[in-house]
């Protein structure tokens, strides 16, 4: 499955969670560019979780990725979500046209990545290899700080970026949709799943960001994707997890 340029995009990520791979999936879906989600392919077609594991354990066709997601295009292998999007977006029409805009988009994407890590660590503050139940008291304390201090700071930053966009548009960068708008949508959607009570309060502070989230969800290709089986539901194995006791930690 190749795009108009003859390039075959292969995404390696876990087949049962949205996780960090979802930020890349959203870019492909919005652009309408064919891609192969290797982990979700049938095993008899070279897909499945075993194929994803081999991507981490073997050299693939280039440098071994430190962690997934990984994007493979011919002999080229690239991991890290922000790096993938920074490289991919200009090729599929989802990057700013100018160099400064692309740098600013990357900065915002890296900030989203920082925020995603803090959300993950709210339910696994001691070690990702431990069960949530093994660190429940610490998770409650960490979530309280995340919801009261860290998330408001991150959300205020994205709101300022929208309000102060020099182009005067309703996008994070420039005057049209880019991959960071999609990523902001995914981040806010994950927060709505993980912390529905807290987000009812926090969302009122960031109306411009919420408006981006709603507009992205209504875009034809994204809306079709969200309604399709290709969109993996949020669940308790991903980055964004809903534990009611953590959602109440800030109250």
Secondary structure, 3 states (H helix, E strand, C coil): CCCCCCCCCEEECCCCCCCCHHHHHHHHHHHCCCCEEHHHCCHHHCCCHHHHHHHHHCCCCCCCCCCCCEEEECCEEEECHHHHHHHHHHHHCCCCCCHHHHHHHHHHHHHHHHHHHHHHHHHCCCCCCCCHHHHHHHHHHHHHHHHHHHHHHHHHHHHHHHHCCCCCCCCCCCCCCCHHHHHHHHHHHHHHHHCHHHHHHHHHHCHHHHHHHHHHHHCHHHHHHHCCCCCCCCCCCCCCCCCHHHHCCCC
